[in-house]
Amino acid sequence: MDKMAVYNRLPVFAQNLACSLEGMRIQRSRYGRGFWKALNAYEARTDWSSDRLASFRDQRLRGMVDYCYQNVPYYHDVFSEGGIDPLSIKTLDDLKRLPILTKKMVNKDPSRFLSTAYKGRRIKHHTSGTTGSGFVFYVTPESLDEQWACWWRFRRGLGIRFGLDQATFGTQKVVPVGQRTAPFWRENKPGNQTYYSAFHESEENLVDYCLDIQRKRIPWIHGYPSLLAPLASCALEHGLRFPEMQFVTTGAENLYNHQADLLERAFGCRPYQHYGMCEGIANFSEDLDHRMFVDEDYAAVEFIADEDGRMHVIGSTLTNYAMPLLRWDVGDVAEVRTASDGRREVISIDGRSEDALILPDGTVVGKLDHVFKDTVHFSEAQIHQNADYSLTILAVKTVEDVSEDERLAIDQLRQSISPMLPVTFTYVNRVPRTRGGKLRFVVTDVNKGRSPR
């Protein structure tokens, strides 16, 4: 049974009920005893010195490395064939003895990265990242407890309390794409959350979004910068104010200064940025002074320079014993410095913000990486929007028959944008890069002269 097809046929009140039931399930599963135990531990480390945090991180790292050698086939072979003594890896700096791990390497044979010792519940996740290559992996309930504990330490450090009403802007399809009249949002009552559709952000609809946030006097907005920026522009254009707004937080994409300025003008408070990912191999959090630091107690993060001197984010899990990833290449580039207290401060991040598609009615649709979340036989992919609004997907395939991958990608596109836009696939040996060597996820030839809203 296609649950989303059933959901999309429900009346709005029933969809709100379904969202609330799902919210109740999430509250119970995500914020249980394990989460609170982990949160207490993370908050207890808030004031630790950089040396103490590094020592704690390296202790966890030694345990994880030994576990991988003993129980994960891929790493056992890496150590054995490379003549590497796992006991020789004692600190973050020692990790350079291991090869950097890429999505392509794992997708070649995912079973070799599963622990043979872990007997608990494996939770399946999938992601695509900025190169368009799908990736399926597994995590433990305990690793999710730690991930959410780390994220909530960041939020509580800003003053955000549990139960605070929030407006969320993400890519969950809570409103049917074909819906043409308001409301373009749904309610999760147990989570005190109103979820606004990313796929209905036309100029006209954004006014309704702003008015609903005003009416509900919501004090906290969270979402992707590419989704919040049009909302802020609309609010400023129509002179709408939000006196009850206390917090704006962003994630999933890099937050640029011009976006932060725009959000601050519209909502009266400067946004805070958080950097994390489902794989759980790196995490950076801003403090009250808007300075972003590596969460050293959560993951072992390296910054490795390429031939052009750019620092790439390479992360190793300290928490996930179901499918451990060591020296995982995130694909992002960061600028980092050492603060006066010894902590590693992240000045900027690049590689996670994406261009957007422009629909014929003027709606801007961004954050489309989910289109390729299950296309595991594409090593790279790019959505190219032609001047007539049609789409061409450039892809590098790893097997000859990719008909199922095409179907999955088209299904995701149809659910996210107009089902009438033609989509074709073109297969290449390598998706073209920019002059700076980056792979752009979306390229559009529509309204190239369009200025940011």
N, C-alpha and C positions, 0 to 999 in steps of 0.2 A: 504493500500500500504506500502510495506517495503521500507522505504526511503534509508536505508543503502544498500540494495540489488541494488537499482537503482544507488546510488552513486558509488558503487564498479564497475559497468559496464561502467561508464563514462571514456573517455580518460583523461589523466593527466591534460591537460589544462582546461578541464571542471571541474575536481575536484578542481583545484586551484580556479576557478571562484566560485564554490560552497562554498569553505572555506572562500573566501573573502566576499561573500554575508552574510554568517553567522557571520563573523567578524564585518561587518557593523551593523548587527542587535545587536550584543553584545555591540558594542561601544555606540549605541544609547540608549539601555535599561539599561546598567550598569553604564554609566557615564553621567547621566542626572543631572537635577537641584538638586534633592535630594542628590545625591552623593557629589556634590561640596559643598553644604551646610554642610553636615556631615564632609567632609574632612577639611573644614575651622575650624569647631569646634574642631576636634581632634588635628589639628596642633596647635590651640590656647592653648591647654592643655599640650603641649610638655614640657614646663619648669615648670609646677606646682610641688610643693613640694609633698612628699609622703603623708603627712597628708591631704593636700588639695585634692589629688586624692582619698584617702580613704574615705573622707567625701562625695565627689561627688558620688563615687561608692555606698556607703551605702544609700545615698538619693535615687538613682535610684532603689536600691534593695528594699527599703521599698515600693516604688510605685508598683514594680512588684509583690511582695508578696501579697499586698492587692488586686491587680488585679486578681491574681490567686485564692485567697480565694473567691472573689466575682463571678468569671466567669468561672472557670475551674472545672468541676465536681470532678475529682480525688483529687485536692488539697482542695476543699471545704470539702470533706469527711475526708481527712487527718487531717485538723485542727479541725473539729467538733468532730470526733470520738476520736482524741487524746487529746481533751481538750486544744488545743493550741490556744492562742490568737494571731492572725496575727499581732497585734500591738506590740507584745512582741519581734518580730524579727526586730531589729533596725540596726544591724551591721552584718558584715560577720561572726563573731563568733557566733551569735545567730542562724545561719542556722542549727547548729548541732541538733536543736530540731526537725528538719524534717528528715524523712527517706531518705537514699540514693536511688536514682532512677537508675534502670538498663534497658537495652534494652529489656530484657525478660518481665519486668513488663509492659512496654509500649505496646509491641507487643501483650500482652494478650487481651487488649481492647484499641486500639489507640484513639477511639472516646472520651474516658473519659479525654483525654489530650487536646482536642480542645476547644478553647475559645467559649463560647456561645454568647459573646458580640461582638466579632470581625466580622465586616461585609465587610471588604475590600477584596482584591484579595489575595488568598492563593497560594503560589508557592510550588509545590511539589518537594521534594528532596528525594534521597535515598542514603544510605551508608551501608557499611558492617563492617568497623572497623577490628581489628586484631583478633577477635574471630570467624569470618566467619558467624556471624548471621546477616541476612538482617534487615534493618530498614528503614521505610518510614516515613517522617515527612513533616511538612508544615511551611513555613516562610512567612513573610510579605515583600513587596518591600522595606519598610523603614529599616527593619533589614538587608537586603542585602546592602542597601546604606551604613549603618554603618560598615558592615563587610569589604566591599571594601575600605571604607575610612580609617579604621584602618590599613589594609594591605598596602595601598598606603602611609600612614604616615610613615610606616617603610621604604618603598622603597625610598621615597623622602628624608627621613632623611639620606640615604646613598649617595644621589646625583643622583639617577635614575630619569630621567624626563619622563613625558608623551611623547609618540611618539618615544622613543629610540628603535632602531632595536633590536629585541631579537630572540634568538634561544630557543625554548621550547621543553623539553623532558618530556612528560607525557604519559597517557594511552588512549588518544582519538584515535580511529581507523581511522585515516585520510588516511592511505595507506592500500589497500586490503591485507589481510594476505597472500594470494596466490601469490602476485606479487614477481617476482624473479630478476628483473633488476631495476637499479636506474632510476629515483630518488625515494628515500624512505622518502620523505618529501613533504609537501604541503605548499602553501603560503596563508597567510591572509594579504592582502595588507593594508586594513584600520587599522589593528592593528600593522602594521610593524613587523609581526611575521612570522617566519619560524618554522613550527611544524614538528619535526623529529619523525618518528615512533619508538615506544618502542619495536615493535614486529619483527623488522628486524635487531637487533643489533648483527649480526655476525661479526667476525673479519674483513672479507673482506669488508662488507658494512660500518663499522665504519670509514674506511679510506675515503670513499666517503663523509661521514658526515663531517669529519674534513676538507676536501678540500673544501666543499661547504661553511662551516663557514668562512674559510680563504678567499675564493673568494668574499664573500659578506661583508667581514670586519665587522662582527657582533660584537658589543661591550658588549652585555649582554646575558648571558646564564642563564636560569632558568629551574629547573626540580628536579626530585627525585634523591637523592644521588646514589641509586642503578643503575640508568640509566646513570648518568654523570660519574661515576667512570670508567666503561669500555671505554668510550669515551676518558677520560684523559689518561688511560693506553695505548690506541692505539696511541694517539698523541705523547706520550713520546717514545714509541717503534719505531715510524717512524720519529722521530726528527722534528715533525711539531710544528710550533710556531704561536702564535696569538698576535701580537704586538698591535692590536687595542682593545683587550679585556680589559674592565674596571670593569665589575661586574659579579660575579657568585653568584646566590642566590638559595637556596634549600628549599623545603617544603615537607610535606606529610610523610616523614620518618625522623628518627633521623639521624643527620649527625655526624658520628664518626670521631675522630681525624685523623685516618689514611686516611680516605676519604678526609678530608679537606686538609691534607698535599699533597695528590696525585693531587687534583684539583688545588692547588696553584702552584705546580711544572709545571703542564701542561699549565695552562692558565695565570700564572703570577699574579694572584690576589687571596687572600684568600676568600673563599666563606662565605657568610652570611646566617644564618639559621633563618627560620621563622616557628613558630608552631601555627597552627590553624586547625579548622575543620568545616565542613558544618553546624554542629549543632549550631555553634556560641556560645559556652558556656565556651570557654577559648581561650586566645591568648597570645603568648609570642613573643617578637621581639628582635633581636640583634641590638646593636647600632654600631657606627663607630669603637669602641674598641673591637668588637666581644663579648660583654657581653650581655647576654639575660635577659630581665626583663619581668615581668607580665604586660600586658596592663590592668591596674586596672580600667580604665574608660570604658572598653568595656564589661567586664564580671566579675562576682563574683567568684573567683577561690579559692578553698580550697585545702590544701595538707594534706591528712588524712593518718596517719600511720597504717599499718597493724600489725599483730602479730609478724612479722619478722622485724618490724621497717622501712619497705619501705614506702615511701610517695606516695600515690595514688592521681592522679589529679581528683578532683571533681569540676564540674563547674555548674554555674547557669546563665541563660540568663538575660540580662538587656535590650534586644532590641526586642525580638520576641514575639509579643502579639497574634499571631495566634495559636501557639502550644508551650506554654512556658515549658521549661525543667528546673526544680530546683534540684540542687544537683545531677546532672547527672554524673555517673561513666564512665569516659572516657576510662578506662582500661589501662592507661599508668602510669608508675612510674617515679618520678622525684626526683632529689636532689636539694634542695633549701636552700638558706641562706639569711639573711637580710644584705643588703649592708650598708655602713657607712652613706648613706643619707636616710636610712629607707626603700628604695625600696626592693621588693622581687626579688632576682636574682636567675635564674634557671641555675644551674651548668651543669646538664645533664638530658636527657630524655631517657626513655627506653620503648619499647613496640610497636613502630611504624615502625621499620625497618623489612623487611621480607626477608626470604630466596628466592631463585629463582629456576626456573626449567631450566634444561639443555636439549636442543633439540638434536636429533641425529646428526645434522649438526654442532653442537657446539654453536649455538645461545643460549644466556642466556636471559631468560624472567623473569623479576621480576615484582613487584607491581601488583599482581593478585587479590587483594581484591575485585575488581569489579565483579569477578566471582560469588560472593555470595550476590551481592547488592540487589537482589529481592527474595532471598530464605528465606522468613520470617518464615518458619516452621522448620528451622534448628537453634537450639540454640547455637550450636558450630559446626565448620567444620575445617578440615585440609586436605590439598592436600599432599598426600604421593606419591612420584615418586619412582617407583621400579627400580632395576638395569637394567631392559630391556627397560627402558624409559616409560613403561605404568604407568597409574595413578590410584591410589586408593583414593577415597574421604571418609575419616572417618567423620561421622556426627552424631549428636544427634538430633533426630527428636521430634517435639512437638505434631504432629498429626500422625495418622496411614498412611494416604495416602499422600505421598510426591512426587508423580510422576511428578507433575507440577514443583516443586522445582528442581527435578533432571533435567528436560528438560531445565529449565532456566540456571542452572549451566553449563550443557554440551554445550548449545548454546554459552555461553560466552567463555568457553574454546576453542571451535572450532574457534571462531573468533580471538582468541589471540595467539593460538599455532597451530601446525600441526594438521589438522583434522584427521590424520591417527592414532594418539596415542590412544590406548584403554583406556577407562575410566570406572571404576566400583565403586559402592557405598557399603560401609560397615557401618552398623549402630551399634553404641555403646552407652553405658550409659554415658560415659564421655571420651572425647578425652584425651589421655595420655599427661601429663605435663613433663616438663624438671625437672632436679633435683632441680632447683631453683623455681619450682612451676609455670613456665610460659607456656602458650600455644603457641607453634610455629605454624605459619600459613602454612608454607611449610616445608616439610622434604623430602630430596632427597637421594637416595642410589646410584646415578650416580656420578662417579668420586669423591668419598668422600675425596680423598687426594688432590683434586684440590686446589691450593693456590689462594688467591684473586688476581684479575687482576689489 
